[in-house]
């Protein structure tokens, strides 16, 4: 990966800033392409980081007891609906 990308949070913040700049539409084609390329790098980094975190959670769940989400998260009803489908 790109050594200029520090961590997930900073990559996400930079990606958000790029999207806002591009939505303004006051950029040259060349600058738009540069930002688009950087956005792709950041997006790939974020996606890869999230996939890695998901794999870690799955591995931890395999090693331990899987428990339903706390009711305070409001997900219990969603799980029941999913099981009915």
C-alpha positions as CSV (number, residue, x, y, z in Angstrom):
1,X,0.0,0.0,0.0
2,X,0.8,3.7,-0.3
3,X,3.2,4.8,2.5
4,X,1.5,8.2,2.7
5,X,-1.7,6.5,4.1
6,X,-1.3,6.5,7.8
7,X,-4.4,4.7,9.2
8,X,-8.0,4.0,8.4
9,X,-9.4,7.1,10.1
10,X,-7.1,9.5,8.2
11,X,-7.7,7.7,4.9
12,X,-11.4,8.0,5.4
13,X,-11.2,11.7,6.3
14,X,-9.0,12.4,3.2
15,X,-11.4,10.4,1.0
16,X,-14.3,12.5,2.3
17,X,-12.4,15.7,1.6
18,X,-11.7,14.5,-2.0
19,X,-15.4,13.7,-2.6
20,X,-16.4,17.1,-1.4
21,X,-13.8,18.8,-3.6
22,X,-15.0,16.8,-6.6
23,X,-18.6,17.5,-6.0
24,X,-18.0,21.2,-6.0
25,X,-17.0,20.8,-9.7
26,X,-14.5,23.7,-9.8
27,X,-11.5,21.6,-10.8
28,X,-9.6,21.1,-14.0
29,X,-9.8,17.7,-15.7
30,X,-6.2,17.0,-14.7
31,X,-6.8,17.8,-11.0
32,X,-10.0,15.8,-11.1
33,X,-8.1,12.8,-12.4
34,X,-5.4,13.2,-9.7
35,X,-8.0,13.3,-7.0
36,X,-9.9,10.4,-8.5
37,X,-6.7,8.3,-8.5
38,X,-5.9,9.2,-4.9
39,X,-9.5,8.5,-4.0
40,X,-9.2,5.0,-5.5
41,X,-6.0,4.4,-3.4
42,X,-7.7,5.5,-0.3
43,X,-10.9,3.5,-1.0
44,X,-8.9,0.3,-1.6
45,X,-6.9,0.9,1.6
46,X,-10.1,1.4,3.6
47,X,-11.8,-1.6,2.0
48,X,-8.8,-3.8,2.7
49,X,-8.6,-2.6,6.3
50,X,-12.3,-3.3,6.9
51,X,-12.0,-6.8,5.4
52,X,-9.0,-7.5,7.7
53,X,-10.9,-6.4,10.7
54,X,-13.9,-8.5,9.7
55,X,-11.6,-11.6,9.4
56,X,-10.2,-10.9,12.8
57,X,-13.7,-10.7,14.3
58,X,-14.7,-13.9,12.6
59,X,-11.6,-15.6,14.0
60,X,-12.2,-14.3,17.5
61,X,-15.8,-15.5,17.3
62,X,-14.7,-19.0,16.2
63,X,-12.4,-19.2,19.2
64,X,-14.9,-18.0,21.7
65,X,-18.6,-18.1,22.4
66,X,-20.7,-16.2,19.9
67,X,-23.4,-14.1,21.7
68,X,-26.3,-12.1,20.2
69,X,-25.8,-8.4,20.0
70,X,-27.0,-6.5,23.1
71,X,-30.6,-5.3,23.0
72,X,-29.4,-1.7,23.5
73,X,-28.1,-1.8,19.9
74,X,-31.6,-2.5,18.6
75,X,-30.4,-5.4,16.5
76,X,-32.4,-8.2,18.1
77,X,-35.5,-7.7,16.0
78,X,-33.3,-7.6,12.8
79,X,-31.8,-11.0,13.7
80,X,-35.2,-12.6,14.2
81,X,-36.5,-11.2,10.8
82,X,-33.4,-12.6,9.1
83,X,-34.0,-16.0,10.5
84,X,-37.6,-16.0,9.3
85,X,-36.6,-15.4,5.7
